[in-house]
């Protein structure tokens, strides 16, 4: 019977791993529904960017308070996983504090350090909760954050606090065992809380906290794919595959570039017969739906932390316009999720008479953008909302001919006069004589 807990743990661990891999596979499939784009160049620069931005949290420090608090939780998450590894080994093989057998007294120091990080995590989570719920930081209370997005952030904070409390109490209860050989810095201070229990009760409570802690971790792992906190994992590939070009450099459509070059070539014959058609279909102008975007755009959408730094820096949003770069990313993720569910249910995508442009993101939002790149610069994980906005704009302009009247007038002038101004080329230098 003493092996039954180990069997139950292996079943729990295997089930959690299977369910997590299934949901990760679902997200991967959704991301790959996007257009292919090559980001295999500049491998060394990409690795450097990933280590600097994702591992080093360099862009978080633009806002020091939030940056320091986030760094505490981030470091705690990475380091405490060492103890999680020990718990997994103990759960599978039936050992108890596996690492203590070869670390000796250094083990107490290591676990004490973990406990300090656990306390720091609890304090940090409380501060984050206060900023969201009591302090009512403005960027957490925008329209797109109502409902589930706001609850999601709080749920994660509750889980973090619960896991750390379970860990500390597990160690504290064990300090009351007569056979205990270890003493840890924080749990030693709270051990007297449990000192009045019988030996049998102590063992039951210690095991209870052990199971709560590891089950909570596995539940948290499987909650991530349904939460904005999946950025814990996706931040690394997202920063690796980030756009390394200058922020103000836009990607040109090859078909349009060819036509412009032809128009500007003085030796070109405007009456020449068009070149014979190739087998390659002409490049689509922009994007209408989420699967028209590149897989990088969709990876960006799933990586979005919903922190709102982009929206809080957006000059259009600050002046009261409808645009919110954060909402652009959230809408893109919601739409590609909807497309993925459609494929799962029908075996293939069945037209649902919906699209990202129009049903999720309005043209009012698109044309409010000043393309200043403030949102791109502000993002702590190298997400590029502007690229999505420009692709949707391109479709609206070149496929639907629904650009604002001012823009249509400018483009007509460029076509007819070779410049955005309503003057013919013959009259362009008349100002000299005025």
N, C-alpha and C positions, 0 to 999 in steps of 0.2 A: 504493500500500500504506500510505502514511502516514496515510490517512484511516480505515483499518480500526479502530484503537482508538476513534476518535470514533463510528463506526457501532456498535461493540460497546457503548460507553458509553450511547448513546442507547437502544439496545435494552434494556440493563439498567435504565436509569432509567425507561423507559416500562413495562417489566414490573413493576418495584417499585411504581410509582405505581398501576398497574391493580390489582395484588393488594391493596395497601393500601386503595384506595377500595372494593374488593369487601368486604373484612372490616369496614371502617367501616360500609358499608351494611348488613351483616348485624347488627351491634350496634345500629344505628339502628332497624332493623326490629324487633328484639327489645324495645327500649325502648318503641316505639310500640304494642306489644301490650298495654301497660297502659292502665288507664282514663284518659280525658281529664280534665284539670284545668287551670284557667285560672291562669297565672302571668304574665300580660302587664301587670299593674298596677305602679305605682310604679317606672317605668323608671329614673328618676334614682337612686333608692335602690338599685336592683338593680345598676346600673353601679358605684356607689360601693362596694357590698359586694364585687363581683367584683374591682375594682382593689385593695381593701384586703386581702382574704383570699387570692385566687388570685395576683395579681401581687405584692402587698406581703408575702405570707407572714406576716401579722400573728399568726395563731393558732399558728403553728409556734413562736413565741418564748416560749410558755408553758413550754417546756422548753428553756432557752437553749443547752445543748450540742448537742442534736440539731437545734435551730432554726438555729444558726450553720452547722453542717456541711451541712445541707440547703440553706441559702441559697447557700453556695459553689457547690455542684453546680448549683443552679437558675440562678444568674447565668452560670456557665460555659456551661451548655446554651444559654442565650439568645444570648450574645455570640459564642460560637464558631461559631454558625450563619452568621455573616457570612463566615467562611472557607469554610464548606461551600458557600455560594452561589458563592464564587469558584471552588471546585473544580468545581462543576457547570458553570459557564460555560466553564472551561478544557476540561472533558471534552466538551462539545457542539461548541465552535468550534475546538478544537485550539490555543488560546492557552496561555500559561504565565504564571501570576501576573498575571491580568488587571487587578486593582486597582492593581498597582504602576505601571502605565503612566501613571496620572494622579494618584496619591498621592505619588509621589516618595519622598523620605527618610522621610516620615511613615509610609510603608508598613512600614518596619522596626520602628518604634515600635509600630504597631498589632499586628503579628504577634508581637512580643516580649510584649506584653500578653496575647495569646491563649495564648502558651506558659506564662506565669506561671499563668494560669487552668487550663491543662492539668495542670501540676504540682500545683496546689491540689486539682484533681479527683482525681488519683491518690492523694494523701495522704488526702483525705476518704474515698474509697472503701475504702481500707485500714482506716481507723478504723471505718467502718461494718461492714466484714467482721469485724473483731476483736470488736466489740460483739455481733454475732450468733453467731459461731462459737467464740470463745475466752472472751470475757467472759460469754457466755450470759445476756444480758439477759432477764429473766423473761418479758416480754410477747412475745418472739419464740419462745418455747418452749411455748406453750399447746397443748392437744390439736389444735385446728383448724389449727395451723401445721405439722403433720407432713406429710412427703411433698412434693408439688409446690409448695405455697405457700412453704416454706422454700427449696427449690431455686431457685425463680423469683427471689427476692430476690438470691441469690448470683450467678445467671447475669447479671443486670443489672450487678452490680458488676464482674464479670469483663469484660463487654463494654465498660464505661466505661473501665476501665484499659487494655484492649487498644487501643481507639480512640485514646486520648491518647498511648500509647507509639508507635503507628504514625505519628501526626502529628508528634511530636517527632523521630523518626528520619528521616522524610521530609525535614524541614528540615535535619537534621544532615548527611545524606548530600549534599544539594545544596550545603552550604557547602564541600565538597571539590572542586566543579567549578571549573576554571580560569576559566570565563566568569561565575562567580557574582558578582553585584553586591550581594547582600544578606547581612546578618549579624544574627542574632536572638539574644536574650539567653540563652535556655536551650539551644537546639540548638547554639549556638557552643561551649558547654562540653562537649558530648558528641560533637562532630564528629570529634575525633581517633580515636574508635573505628573509624571507617570510612576513615581516611586511607590505609591500606595497600592498598586495592583499586585495580585498574586503572581507567582512565577508562570503559571499556566496562562493567565490573562495577558501577561507581558509578551509571551511568545505569539499568542493569537493576534494581539494588536500590532506587533512588529511585522508579522506576515501580512496583515491587512494593509498596512501602509506600503509595504513592498509591492503588493499586487496593485494597489491604487496608483503608485508611481509608475510602474512599467506599463500597466494597462492604459494609463493616461497618456504616456508617451506614444504608444502605438496608435491610440485614438487620435492624438494630435497629428501624427504622421499622415493618417488617412483623411484628416480634415483639411490638410493643406491644399490638395488639388481643387477643392471647392471654395477656396478662400483666396483673398488678395495676398495672403502670406505665403503663397507658393513662390513668391519672389525670393524666399530664402534659398531655394534651389536654382531657379531660373536666372537669378541675377548674374551668375557666373557665365553661362553661355551667352546671355544677352550682352554683357560687356565685352565678351570676346568677339562677337560678331557685329559689334557696333560700327557705325559709319565713322571712319577715321579721316574723312575728307574735311576740309574747312567748313565751318558751320554755315557760311553763306553760299556754298556751292550747291546748285541744284542739278538734278539729273535731267538731261535733255531727252526728249523722244526722238529716236533715230529717224523716223519718217518725217517729222517736222523739220529736223535739222537738215535733212537732205533737200527738202523743198526750199528752205530759206537760203541755203548755199546756192541752189540753182537760180533763185530769184536775184541774188546779189552778184552772180557771175556775169560780167559784161559780155563774155564770149558765148554764152549759152544761147541756143536757138529756141525761142519760145514756141515756135511752130513745129519743132521736131517731134517725130512720132515717139510715144512713150516706149520705154524699154519693155521687152517681153516679160510677162509675169513669171515670177519664180514660184517654186513649190511652197515656199514659206509664206504663211498667212501674214498680212500686214499687222504691225504692232498696234494693239488697242490703245486708244487715247484715254489714259487715266484709269480710274476704277469706279465702279458703281456699287459693287457689293464687296463683302469682306473677303471672299475668295478671289477677287480680282487684285487684291493687294499682294505684296510679296510675303514669303514666309517670315522674313525679318520683321515686317510690320505686325504680323500675328504673334510672333514671339514677344515683341514689345508689349502687345496688349495683355498677354498672360503674365508678363513680368511686372506690370504696373503695380506699384505699392499703394496707390490711392492716397499718397501723402498730401497731395494738393500743392506742392511747391510750384509746379508749372502754372497752375491756375492763379496762385497768389502773385506770380511775377508777370502774368499776361497783361499787357497794357489795354487790350480790348476789354477784358473782364473787369479790370480796375475802373474803367470808364463807364461801366454799366451795360456793356453789350452782352449778348447772349452766349458768346463763345466761352467755353471752358475746356482747355486742353485735356484735363483729367477726364472729363465726360467723353471726349473723343475716344480715348483709350478704353474706357469702360464700355462704351457702346460697341466698339469694334470687337471686344472680347465677348460681349453678350450675343452679337450677331453670329460670330463664327461658332459659338456654342450651339446656337439655334440651328445652324446649317449642319453641324455634326450630329445633332439629335435627329434631324430629318433623314440623314444618311443611315443612321443606326436603325431607325424605324422602318424605312422603306427599302433598304439595301442599296439605294442610290439616291442622289438628290432629286427630289420632286419639287417642281416650281411651286413656291408658296406665295407668289405675288408680293414679296417683300424685298427690300434691299437696304443696305447700309445707308446709302444716300437717299434721303427722303423720309424713310420710315424710322430711322434711328437718329441720323444727323441731318439737320435742316440746312438749306442753302444760306439762311440767315447767319448761322454759325460759321459756315465756311468763309463767307465774304466779310465777316467781321475781323478775320485774321489779318494782321499787318505783315506777316512773314518775317518778324523781327528776330526769331530764334530764341527769345527769352525763355520759352518753355523747355527747349532742348538744353539750354545752358543750365537751367535750374534742376533738371532731373538728376537724382543721385545715382541712378543706374543706367544712364545713357539711352533713355527712351526718346523717340523722335516723333512727337505728335504732328509736327509740321509736315513731314513727308506724307502722312496719310491725308492731311488737309489738302495738300497740293495735288495729290492724285485724284481726289474727289472733285476738286476744282477743275482739273483738266477734263474730266469726263463731262461735267456740267457745261463747260465752255465749248468743247470741240465735238462732243457727241450729241448733246442736247441743245446746243446754241442758246443756253439760258444764262449767260453772263449778265451782270448788271449793265444798264444802259450806258453808263459812263465808260465802261470797259469796251463794250461793243463799238462805241464811237471812236475810241482810241485805236482799236484794231482795224477799223475801217480806214482810218487815216493812215495807218502804217501800210496797209495794202495798197491804197490809192496814191499816197503822197510820199511813201518811204520814210515817214516820221510820224510821231504821235500827234502832231499839231495840224490843224485844218488849213494848211497853206500848201499850195503846189510848190514843187521844186523850183519853178521859175521865179516865184515870188519870195523865196526863202531869204534872200539877201537884201531885200528892200529896206530893211531897218537901217542899213548903212547910210542911206540918203535922208533919213528922217532927222 
